[in-house]
Amino acid sequence: MPNKVYTCEVQVRWGDSDRLGHVNNTLFLEYAQEARVKFFRERVFPAGVRPSAMVVRKMEIEFLKPITDESGPVTVEVSVLAVGNSSFGVRHLFRDVHGVTCGVADAVMVRFDVKTETSVPLTELERSVLSEYAITETVR
């Protein structure tokens, strides 16, 4: 279990569905990004702290159940996987309005220096906050 889990709701929009009535698989990336950005703004970078540049290095999604228009809003639970020197993993669990897990997305994020276009070490503050959301066992 993670120490903490960041949770937010993402609305299923009218145009998100494909011809089968399912949310298109590409939208899981958008839902994950929306939740991750909220997590960074609300938890990792408190008011008055300038956000670091973070880039996605890798993203992997497992689709478990379809999300339909009636499934929303979707709850996205964000937790942290391993925290490295300049990178960390983020897990996104997608749950429908009934609490059913519809998908899992894991991302590897890298702290990035825009000027040099290279990775840079996480700050102590970033490392500390991310560790509060670290998973200690697999959750699904």
DSSP file (Angstrom, degrees, kcal/mol; ACC not computed):
  #  RESIDUE AA STRUCTURE BP1 BP2  ACC     N-H-->O    O-->H-N    N-H-->O    O-->H-N    TCO  KAPPA ALPHA  PHI   PSI    X-CA   Y-CA   Z-CA
    1    1 A M              0   0    0      0, 0.0   135,-1.1     0, 0.0     2,-0.1   0.000 360.0 360.0 360.0 145.4    0.0    0.0    0.0
    2    2 A P  B     -A  135   0A   0      0, 0.0   133,-0.2     0, 0.0     3,-0.1  -0.456 360.0-125.2 -75.5 155.7    1.2    3.6   -0.6
    3    3 A N  S    S+     0   0    0    131,-1.5     2,-0.3   128,-0.2   130,-0.2   0.958  95.5   2.5 -60.6 -50.1    1.7    5.9    2.3
    4    4 A K        -     0   0    0    128,-0.8     2,-0.4   130,-0.1    -1,-0.2  -0.936  66.8-152.3-133.8 155.7   -0.6    8.4    0.6
    5    5 A V        -     0   0    0     -2,-0.3     2,-0.5    -3,-0.1    74,-0.2  -0.999  11.9-142.6-129.3 130.7   -2.7    8.3   -2.5
    6    6 A Y  E     -B   78   0B   0     72,-2.6    72,-3.7    -2,-0.4     2,-0.4  -0.816  24.4-168.8 -90.3 130.4   -3.6   11.5   -4.5
    7    7 A T  E     +B   77   0B   0     -2,-0.5     2,-0.3    70,-0.2    70,-0.2  -0.962  13.8 161.3-124.7 136.7   -7.1   11.2   -5.9
    8    8 A C  E     -B   76   0B   0     68,-1.8    68,-3.1    -2,-0.4     2,-0.4  -0.979  31.9-120.3-146.1 160.3   -8.9   13.3   -8.4
    9    9 A E  E     -B   75   0B   0     -2,-0.3     2,-0.4    66,-0.2    66,-0.2  -0.820  18.1-163.7-102.6 141.7  -11.9   13.1  -10.7
   10   10 A V  E     -B   74   0B   0     64,-3.0    64,-2.7    -2,-0.4     2,-0.2  -0.993  21.3-127.3-123.4 127.2  -11.8   13.4  -14.5
   11   11 A Q        -     0   0    0     -2,-0.4     2,-0.7    62,-0.2    64,-0.0  -0.497  14.2-129.4 -74.1 138.7  -15.0   14.0  -16.4
   12   12 A V        -     0   0    0     -2,-0.2     2,-0.2    57,-0.2    60,-0.1  -0.816  32.5-148.2 -84.9 116.3  -15.8   11.7  -19.3
   13   13 A R    >   -     0   0    0     -2,-0.7     3,-1.8     1,-0.1     4,-0.4  -0.481  20.8-111.7 -89.1 158.2  -16.6   14.1  -22.1
   14   14 A W  G >  S+     0   0    0      1,-0.3     3,-0.8    -2,-0.2    -1,-0.1   0.873 116.8  49.2 -54.2 -42.8  -19.1   13.5  -24.9
   15   15 A G  G 3  S+     0   0    0      1,-0.2    -1,-0.3     8,-0.0    -3,-0.0   0.422  89.3  84.2 -81.8   1.8  -16.3   13.3  -27.6
   16   16 A D  G <  S+     0   0    0     -3,-1.8     8,-2.8     7,-0.1    -1,-0.2   0.705  73.9  88.0 -76.5 -19.2  -14.2   10.8  -25.6
   17   17 A S  B <   -H   23   0C   0     -3,-0.8     6,-0.3    -4,-0.4     2,-0.1  -0.510  65.2-144.5 -87.9 148.7  -16.1    7.8  -26.8
   18   18 A D    >   -     0   0    0      4,-3.1     3,-1.9    -2,-0.2    -1,-0.1  -0.262  45.1 -79.8 -93.4-172.4  -15.5    5.7  -29.9
   19   19 A R  T 3  S+     0   0    0      1,-0.3    -2,-0.0     2,-0.1    -1,-0.0   0.695 129.4  59.2 -66.2 -18.4  -18.0    4.1  -32.2
   20   20 A L  T 3  S-     0   0    0      2,-0.2    -1,-0.3     1,-0.0     3,-0.1   0.483 118.2-109.9 -87.0  -2.9  -18.3    1.2  -29.7
   21   21 A G  S <  S+     0   0    0     -3,-1.9    48,-0.6     1,-0.3     2,-0.3   0.595  80.7 122.6  84.1  10.8  -19.4    3.5  -26.9
   22   22 A H  B    S-I   68   0D   0     46,-0.2    -4,-3.1    47,-0.1    -1,-0.3  -0.774  75.0-100.0-102.6 149.6  -16.1    3.1  -25.1
   23   23 A V  B     -H   17   0C   0     44,-3.8    44,-0.3    -2,-0.3    -6,-0.3  -0.537  53.0-103.9 -62.5 129.8  -13.7    5.8  -24.1
   24   24 A N    >   -     0   0    0     -8,-2.8     3,-1.9    -2,-0.3     4,-0.5  -0.273  24.3-121.3 -59.2 141.1  -11.0    5.7  -26.7
   25   25 A N  T >  S+     0   0    0      1,-0.3     3,-1.1     2,-0.2     4,-0.5   0.789 109.6  63.7 -58.4 -29.0   -7.8    4.1  -25.4
   26   26 A T  T >> S+     0   0    0      1,-0.2     4,-1.0     2,-0.2     3,-0.7   0.747  90.1  68.5 -67.5 -21.3   -5.8    7.2  -26.2
   27   27 A L  H <> S+     0   0    0     -3,-1.9     4,-3.0     1,-0.2    -1,-0.2   0.744  83.3  70.6 -71.5 -22.3   -7.8    9.1  -23.6
   28   28 A F  H <> S+     0   0    0     -3,-1.1     4,-2.5    -4,-0.5    -1,-0.2   0.887  97.4  52.7 -59.1 -37.2   -6.3    7.1  -20.8
   29   29 A L  H <> S+     0   0    0     -3,-0.7     4,-2.5    -4,-0.5    -1,-0.2   0.920 110.7  46.2 -62.3 -44.0   -3.1    9.0  -21.5
   30   30 A E  H  X S+     0   0    0     -4,-1.0     4,-2.8     2,-0.2    -2,-0.2   0.917 112.4  49.6 -65.5 -43.5   -4.9   12.3  -21.3
   31   31 A Y  H  X S+     0   0    0     -4,-3.0     4,-2.2     2,-0.2    -2,-0.2   0.910 112.3  48.9 -61.7 -41.5   -6.7   11.3  -18.1
   32   32 A A  H  X S+     0   0    0     -4,-2.5     4,-2.8    -5,-0.2    -2,-0.2   0.926 111.9  48.6 -63.3 -44.8   -3.4   10.2  -16.6
   33   33 A Q  H  X S+     0   0    0     -4,-2.5     4,-2.8     2,-0.2     5,-0.2   0.922 110.1  51.2 -62.4 -44.2   -1.7   13.5  -17.6
   34   34 A E  H  X S+     0   0    0     -4,-2.8     4,-1.9     1,-0.2    -1,-0.2   0.927 114.2  43.7 -59.1 -45.5   -4.6   15.6  -16.1
   35   35 A A  H  X S+     0   0    0     -4,-2.2     4,-2.5     2,-0.2    -1,-0.2   0.906 113.9  50.5 -66.7 -41.6   -4.4   13.7  -12.8
   36   36 A R  H  X S+     0   0    0     -4,-2.8     4,-2.6     2,-0.2    -2,-0.2   0.906 109.8  49.8 -64.8 -42.4   -0.5   13.9  -12.7
   37   37 A V  H  X S+     0   0    0     -4,-2.8     4,-2.6     2,-0.2     5,-0.2   0.916 111.7  48.7 -63.6 -42.8   -0.5   17.6  -13.4
   38   38 A K  H  X S+     0   0    0     -4,-1.9     4,-2.9    -5,-0.2     5,-0.3   0.917 110.6  52.0 -61.2 -42.8   -3.0   18.2  -10.6
   39   39 A F  H  X>S+     0   0    0     -4,-2.5     4,-2.6     2,-0.2     5,-1.3   0.935 111.6  45.9 -58.5 -48.5   -0.9   16.0   -8.3
   40   40 A F  I  <>S+     0   0    0     -4,-2.6     5,-2.8     3,-0.2    -2,-0.2   0.936 116.5  44.8 -61.3 -46.6    2.3   18.0   -9.1
   41   41 A R  I  <5S+     0   0    0     -4,-2.6    -2,-0.2     1,-0.2    -1,-0.2   0.891 122.7  35.0 -66.0 -40.2    0.5   21.4   -8.7
   42   42 A E  I  <5S+     0   0    0     -4,-2.9    -1,-0.2    -5,-0.2    -2,-0.2   0.758 135.3  13.0 -89.4 -25.6   -1.3   20.5   -5.5
   43   43 A R  I  <5S+     0   0    0     -4,-2.6    -3,-0.2    -5,-0.3    -2,-0.1   0.770 124.6  42.1-120.9 -44.4    1.1   18.2   -3.7
   44   44 A V  I   <S+     0   0    0     -5,-1.3    -3,-0.2     1,-0.3    -4,-0.2   0.897 119.3  37.6 -80.6 -40.2    4.7   18.3   -5.1
   45   45 A F  S   <S-     0   0    0     -5,-2.8    -1,-0.3    -6,-0.2     3,-0.1  -0.817  81.4-159.9-115.1  91.2    5.1   22.0   -5.7
   46   46 A P    >   -     0   0    0      0, 0.0     3,-2.4     0, 0.0    -3,-0.1  -0.145  42.5 -65.7 -65.1 165.7    3.4   24.0   -2.9
   47   47 A A  T 3  S+     0   0    0      1,-0.3     3,-0.1    -5,-0.1    -5,-0.0  -0.214 125.6  23.8 -51.9 135.0    2.4   27.6   -3.4
   48   48 A G  T 3  S+     0   0    0      1,-0.2     2,-0.6    -3,-0.1    -1,-0.3   0.286  96.0 109.7  90.7 -10.9    5.5   29.8   -3.9
   49   49 A V  S <  S-     0   0    0     -3,-2.4    -1,-0.2    -4,-0.1    -4,-0.0  -0.877  70.6-128.1-100.9 123.3    7.7   27.0   -5.1
   50   50 A R        -     0   0    0     -2,-0.6     2,-0.0    -3,-0.1    -3,-0.0  -0.530  30.3-116.3 -70.4 126.9    8.6   27.2   -8.8
   51   51 A P        -     0   0    0      0, 0.0     2,-0.2     0, 0.0    -1,-0.1  -0.343  23.2-128.5 -65.4 140.8    7.8   23.9  -10.5
   52   52 A S        -     0   0    0      1,-0.1     2,-0.4    -2,-0.0    61,-0.1  -0.512  30.8 -99.4 -79.2 155.4   10.6   21.9  -12.0
   53   53 A A  E     -C  112   0B   0     59,-0.5    59,-2.7    -2,-0.2     2,-0.4  -0.646  44.4-174.5 -75.1 132.0   10.4   20.7  -15.6
   54   54 A M  E     -C  111   0B   0     -2,-0.4     2,-0.3    57,-0.2    57,-0.2  -0.990   4.2-167.8-128.1 137.4    9.3   17.1  -15.7
   55   55 A V  E     -C  110   0B   0     55,-2.4    55,-2.5    -2,-0.4     2,-0.6  -0.923  25.7-116.5-123.9 152.1    9.1   14.9  -18.8
   56   56 A V  E     +C  109   0B   0     -2,-0.3    53,-0.2    53,-0.2     3,-0.1  -0.763  29.6 176.0 -85.1 123.3    7.6   11.5  -19.5
   57   57 A R  E     +     0   0B   0     51,-3.4     2,-0.3    -2,-0.6    -1,-0.2   0.789  68.6   4.9 -93.7 -35.0   10.3    9.0  -20.4
   58   58 A K  E     -C  108   0B   0     50,-1.2    50,-2.5     2,-0.0    -1,-0.4  -0.996  58.8-170.6-151.9 146.3    8.1    6.0  -20.6
   59   59 A M  E     -C  107   0B   0     -2,-0.3     2,-0.4    48,-0.2    48,-0.2  -0.992   4.0-178.7-142.3 133.0    4.4    5.2  -20.3
   60   60 A E  E     -C  106   0B   0     46,-2.6    46,-2.8    -2,-0.4     2,-0.4  -0.999   6.9-167.2-133.8 131.7    2.7    1.8  -20.1
   61   61 A I  E     -C  105   0B   0     -2,-0.4     2,-0.5    44,-0.2    44,-0.2  -0.962   9.7-163.0-124.5 135.1   -1.1    1.2  -19.9
   62   62 A E  E     -C  104   0B   0     42,-3.1    42,-2.1    -2,-0.4     2,-0.6  -0.976  14.8-149.9-113.2 120.2   -3.0   -2.0  -19.1
   63   63 A F  E     +C  103   0B   0     -2,-0.5    40,-0.3    40,-0.2    39,-0.1  -0.807  25.1 165.1 -92.7 119.9   -6.7   -1.8  -20.1
   64   64 A L        +     0   0    0     38,-2.7    39,-0.2    -2,-0.6    -1,-0.2   0.830  64.0   3.4-104.0 -43.0   -8.8   -3.9  -17.8
   65   65 A K  S    S-     0   0    0     37,-2.0    -1,-0.4    35,-0.1     2,-0.1  -0.986  80.8-100.7-143.0 148.3  -12.4   -2.8  -18.4
   66   66 A P        -     0   0    0      0, 0.0     2,-0.5     0, 0.0   -42,-0.1  -0.432  27.1-139.4 -69.7 145.5  -14.0   -0.4  -20.9
   67   67 A I        -     0   0    0    -44,-0.3   -44,-3.8    -2,-0.1     2,-0.2  -0.920  25.5-172.9-100.1 130.3  -15.0    3.0  -19.7
   68   68 A T  B >   -I   22   0D   0     -2,-0.5     3,-1.5   -46,-0.2     4,-0.5  -0.650  42.7 -95.6-114.3 173.8  -18.3    4.2  -21.1
   69   69 A D  G >  S+     0   0    0    -48,-0.6     3,-0.9     1,-0.3   -57,-0.2   0.871 128.0  51.6 -55.8 -36.2  -20.1    7.5  -21.0
   70   70 A E  G 3  S+     0   0    0      1,-0.2    -1,-0.3    26,-0.0    27,-0.1   0.576  95.7  72.0 -78.3  -9.4  -22.1    6.1  -18.0
   71   71 A S  G <  S+     0   0    0     -3,-1.5    26,-2.7    25,-0.1    -1,-0.2   0.646  88.5 150.5 -79.0 -15.3  -18.9    5.1  -16.2
   72   72 A G    <   +     0   0    0     -3,-0.9     2,-0.2    -4,-0.5   -61,-0.1  -0.321  30.3  47.9 -92.1 168.5  -17.9    8.6  -15.4
   73   73 A P  S    S-     0   0    0      0, 0.0     2,-0.4     0, 0.0   -62,-0.2   0.526  78.4-144.2 -69.9 155.1  -16.6   10.6  -13.8
   74   74 A V  E     -B   10   0B   0    -64,-2.7   -64,-3.0    -2,-0.2     2,-0.5  -0.752   3.8-141.8 -90.5 133.0  -13.5    8.5  -13.6
   75   75 A T  E     -BD   9  95B   0     20,-2.9    20,-3.0    -2,-0.4     2,-0.6  -0.842  13.5-160.2 -93.3 128.4  -11.5    8.6  -10.4
   76   76 A V  E     -BD   8  94B   0    -68,-3.1   -68,-1.8    -2,-0.5     2,-0.6  -0.949   0.4-159.6-111.9 121.0   -7.7    8.6  -11.0
   77   77 A E  E     -BD   7  93B   0     16,-2.5    16,-2.4    -2,-0.6     2,-0.5  -0.885   9.6-161.0-100.4 123.4   -5.6    7.5   -8.0
   78   78 A V  E     +BD   6  92B   0    -72,-3.7   -72,-2.6    -2,-0.6     2,-0.3  -0.905  19.0 158.3-110.0 127.7   -2.0    8.7   -8.3
   79   79 A S  E     - D   0  91B   0     12,-2.1    12,-2.9    -2,-0.5     2,-0.4  -0.895  36.1-109.4-138.4 171.0    0.8    7.1   -6.3
   80   80 A V  E     -eD 134  90B   0     53,-3.2    55,-2.9    -2,-0.3    10,-0.3  -0.849  20.8-165.9-110.3 136.1    4.6    6.9   -6.7
   81   81 A L  E     -     0   0B   0      8,-2.5    -1,-0.1    -2,-0.4    52,-0.1   0.209  63.4 -15.6 -89.1-142.6    6.6    3.9   -7.6
   82   82 A A  E     -     0   0B   0      6,-0.1     7,-2.1    52,-0.1     2,-0.6  -0.300  61.3-144.2 -64.0 142.4   10.4    3.9   -7.2
   83   83 A V  E     + D   0  88B   0      5,-0.2     5,-0.2    -3,-0.1     2,-0.1  -0.951  25.8 177.2-109.0 119.2   12.2    7.3   -6.6
   84   84 A G        -     0   0    0      3,-3.4    38,-0.2    -2,-0.6     5,-0.0  -0.137  46.5 -78.0-103.4-159.3   15.6    7.5   -8.2
   85   85 A N  S    S-     0   0    0      1,-0.1    37,-2.9    36,-0.1    42,-0.1   0.948 122.0  -4.0 -70.4 -51.1   18.2   10.2   -8.6
   86   86 A S  S    S+     0   0    0     35,-0.3    25,-3.0    33,-0.0     2,-0.3   0.379 130.1  54.2-123.0  -0.4   16.6   12.2  -11.4
   87   87 A S  E     - F   0 110B   0     23,-0.2    -3,-3.4    32,-0.1     2,-0.3  -0.866  52.0-178.6-133.8 165.7   13.5   10.0  -12.2
   88   88 A F  E     -DF  83 109B   0     21,-2.1    21,-3.1    -2,-0.3     2,-0.3  -0.979  25.8-116.3-158.2 156.6   10.6    8.4  -10.5
   89   89 A G  E     - F   0 108B   0     -7,-2.1    -8,-2.5    -2,-0.3     2,-0.4  -0.747  20.7-159.3 -98.6 147.1    7.7    6.2  -11.4
   90   90 A V  E     -DF  80 107B   0     17,-2.8    17,-2.7    -2,-0.3     2,-0.4  -0.994   3.1-156.0-126.2 129.3    4.0    7.2  -11.2
   91   91 A R  E     -DF  79 106B   0    -12,-2.9   -12,-2.1    -2,-0.4     2,-0.5  -0.892   6.0-166.4-104.3 135.0    1.1    4.8  -11.0
   92   92 A H  E     -DF  78 105B   0     13,-2.7    13,-2.5    -2,-0.4     2,-0.5  -0.984   1.1-165.3-119.8 119.3   -2.3    5.9  -12.2
   93   93 A L  E     -DF  77 104B   0    -16,-2.4   -16,-2.5    -2,-0.5     2,-0.6  -0.924   9.3-152.4-103.3 128.1   -5.3    3.7  -11.3
   94   94 A F  E     -DF  76 103B   0      9,-2.6     8,-3.3    -2,-0.5     9,-1.1  -0.892  16.6-178.9-103.2 119.3   -8.5    4.5  -13.2
   95   95 A R  E     -DF  75 101B   0    -20,-3.0   -20,-2.9    -2,-0.6     6,-0.2  -0.951  18.4-135.0-120.8 138.3  -11.7    3.6  -11.4
   96   96 A D    >   -     0   0    0      4,-2.4     3,-2.3    -2,-0.4   -24,-0.2  -0.173  43.1 -84.3 -80.0-178.5  -15.2    4.1  -12.8
   97   97 A V  T 3  S+     0   0    0    -26,-2.7   -25,-0.1     1,-0.3    -1,-0.1   0.687 131.0  54.2 -62.1 -18.9  -18.1    5.6  -10.8
   98   98 A H  T 3  S-     0   0    0    -27,-0.2    -1,-0.3     2,-0.1     3,-0.1   0.392 120.4-106.9 -94.8   1.7  -18.8    2.1   -9.3
   99   99 A G  S <  S+     0   0    0     -3,-2.3     2,-0.3     1,-0.3    -2,-0.1   0.515  70.4 146.6  85.9   5.4  -15.2    1.8   -8.0
  100  100 A V        -     0   0    0      1,-0.1    -4,-2.4     2,-0.0     2,-0.6  -0.603  53.4-121.5 -77.2 131.2  -14.3   -0.8  -10.6
  101  101 A T  E     + F   0  95B   0     -2,-0.3    -6,-0.3    -6,-0.2     3,-0.1  -0.635  34.1 175.4 -74.8 118.2  -10.6   -0.6  -11.8
  102  102 A C  E     -     0   0B   0     -8,-3.3   -38,-2.7    -2,-0.6   -37,-2.0   0.654  59.3 -11.2 -98.6 -20.8  -10.7    0.0  -15.5
  103  103 A G  E     -CF  63  94B   0     -9,-1.1    -9,-2.6   -40,-0.3     2,-0.4  -0.984  49.4-140.1-172.2 162.9   -7.0    0.5  -16.2
  104  104 A V  E     -CF  62  93B   0    -42,-2.1   -42,-3.1    -2,-0.3     2,-0.4  -0.999  16.3-171.6-134.6 129.9   -3.6    1.0  -14.8
  105  105 A A  E     -CF  61  92B   0    -13,-2.5   -13,-2.7    -2,-0.4     2,-0.5  -0.989   3.2-165.8-125.0 129.1   -1.0    3.3  -16.3
  106  106 A D  E     -CF  60  91B   0    -46,-2.8   -46,-2.6    -2,-0.4     2,-0.4  -0.950  10.2-174.8-113.0 132.3    2.7    3.4  -15.1
  107  107 A A  E     -CF  59  90B   0    -17,-2.7   -17,-2.8    -2,-0.5     2,-0.6  -0.936  21.1-143.1-124.5 147.2    4.9    6.3  -16.2
  108  108 A V  E     -CF  58  89B   0    -50,-2.5   -51,-3.4    -2,-0.4   -50,-1.2  -0.963  24.4-164.7-106.5 120.5    8.5    7.1  -15.7
  109  109 A M  E     -CF  56  88B   0    -21,-3.1   -21,-2.1    -2,-0.6     2,-0.4  -0.818   3.3-160.2-106.4 144.6    9.1   10.8  -15.1
  110  110 A V  E     -CF  55  87B   0    -55,-2.5   -55,-2.4    -2,-0.3     2,-0.3  -0.989  20.8-126.0-127.4 131.4   12.4   12.6  -15.3
  111  111 A R  E     -C   54   0B   0    -25,-3.0     9,-1.8    -2,-0.4     2,-0.4  -0.619  40.7-161.2 -72.5 134.6   13.4   15.9  -13.9
  112  112 A F  E     -CG  53 119B   0    -59,-2.7     2,-0.7    -2,-0.3   -59,-0.5  -0.950  25.4-141.4-133.1 135.9   14.7   17.9  -16.8
  113  113 A D  E  >> - G   0 118B   0      5,-3.0     4,-1.8    -2,-0.4     5,-0.9  -0.878  15.2-159.8 -94.9 114.4   16.8   21.0  -17.4
  114  114 A V  T  45S+     0   0    0     -2,-0.7    -1,-0.2     1,-0.2     5,-0.0   0.856  87.0  51.3 -64.9 -36.7   15.3   22.9  -20.3
  115  115 A K  T  45S+     0   0    0      1,-0.2    -1,-0.2    -3,-0.1    -2,-0.0   0.931 122.4  28.3 -69.0 -45.6   18.5   24.8  -21.1
  116  116 A T  T  45S-     0   0    0      2,-0.2    -1,-0.2     0, 0.0    -2,-0.2   0.579  97.1-135.5 -92.2 -10.0   20.8   21.9  -21.2
  117  117 A E  T  <5 +     0   0    0     -4,-1.8     2,-0.3     1,-0.2    -3,-0.2   0.891  65.5 116.1  53.7  44.2   18.2   19.3  -22.3
  118  118 A T  E   <S-G  113   0B   0     -5,-0.9    -5,-3.0     0, 0.0    -1,-0.2  -0.913  72.4 -95.2-134.0 161.8   19.5   16.8  -19.8
  119  119 A S  E     -G  112   0B   0     -2,-0.3    -7,-0.3    -7,-0.2   -32,-0.1  -0.471  38.9-165.7 -73.8 150.7   18.2   15.1  -16.7
  120  120 A V        -     0   0    0     -9,-1.8    -9,-0.3   -34,-0.3    -1,-0.0  -0.955  29.6 -87.0-135.0 155.0   19.0   16.7  -13.4
  121  121 A P        -     0   0    0      0, 0.0   -35,-0.3     0, 0.0   -36,-0.1  -0.248  45.2-107.1 -62.5 146.8   18.7   15.3   -9.8
  122  122 A L        -     0   0    0    -37,-2.9     2,-0.1   -38,-0.2   -35,-0.1  -0.404  38.7-111.4 -64.2 148.4   15.4   15.7   -8.0
  123  123 A T     >  -     0   0    0      1,-0.1     4,-2.7    -2,-0.1     5,-0.2  -0.367  25.2-110.1 -75.7 164.3   15.5   18.3   -5.2
  124  124 A E  H  > S+     0   0    0      2,-0.2     4,-2.5     1,-0.2     5,-0.2   0.889 120.7  52.5 -62.2 -38.6   15.3   17.1   -1.6
  125  125 A L  H  > S+     0   0    0      2,-0.2     4,-2.6     1,-0.2     5,-0.2   0.941 111.0  46.2 -62.3 -47.3   11.8   18.6   -1.3
  126  126 A E  H  > S+     0   0    0      1,-0.2     4,-2.7     2,-0.2     5,-0.2   0.932 113.6  48.7 -60.4 -46.1   10.7   16.7   -4.4
  127  127 A R  H  X S+     0   0    0     -4,-2.7     4,-2.0     1,-0.2    -1,-0.2   0.899 112.2  49.3 -60.8 -41.9   12.2   13.5   -3.2
  128  128 A S  H  X S+     0   0    0     -4,-2.5     4,-1.1    -5,-0.2    -2,-0.2   0.937 114.2  43.2 -64.4 -48.5   10.6   13.9    0.2
  129  129 A V  H >X S+     0   0    0     -4,-2.6     4,-0.7     1,-0.2     3,-0.6   0.926 113.8  50.8 -66.1 -44.3    7.1   14.7   -1.1
  130  130 A L  H >< S+     0   0    0     -4,-2.7     3,-1.2    -5,-0.2    -1,-0.2   0.882 105.4  57.3 -60.6 -38.0    7.3   11.9   -3.7
  131  131 A S  H >< S+     0   0    0     -4,-2.0     3,-1.3     1,-0.3  -128,-0.2   0.799  96.4  63.6 -64.3 -28.4    8.3    9.4   -1.0
  132  132 A E  H << S+     0   0    0     -4,-1.1  -128,-0.8    -3,-0.6    -1,-0.3   0.777 108.2  42.2 -64.4 -25.2    5.2   10.2    1.0
  133  133 A Y  T << S+     0   0    0     -3,-1.2   -53,-3.2    -4,-0.7    -1,-0.3   0.222  87.6 132.3-104.7  12.1    3.2    8.8   -2.0
  134  134 A A  B <   -e   80   0B   0     -3,-1.3  -131,-1.5   -55,-0.2     2,-0.3  -0.420  56.8-124.3 -73.0 138.3    5.4    5.8   -2.6
  135  135 A I  B     -A    2   0A   0    -55,-2.9     3,-0.1  -133,-0.2    -1,-0.1  -0.633  21.6-174.8 -79.8 133.5    3.9    2.3   -3.0
  136  136 A T  S    S+     0   0    0   -135,-1.1     2,-0.3    -2,-0.3    -1,-0.1   0.573  75.5  13.7-103.6 -14.1    5.2   -0.3   -0.6
  137  137 A E  S    S-     0   0    0      0, 0.0    -1,-0.3     0, 0.0     2,-0.1  -0.975  96.5 -81.9-153.3 157.2    3.2   -3.1   -2.2
  138  138 A T        -     0   0    0     -2,-0.3     2,-0.4    -3,-0.1    -2,-0.0  -0.370  44.0-167.0 -66.1 131.6    1.3   -3.6   -5.4
  139  139 A V              0   0    0     -2,-0.1    -1,-0.0     1,-0.1    -4,-0.0  -0.967 360.0 360.0-121.4 134.9   -2.3   -2.1   -5.4
  140  140 A R              0   0    0     -2,-0.4   -39,-0.2   -47,-0.0    -1,-0.1   0.299 360.0 360.0-144.6 360.0   -5.0   -2.8   -8.0
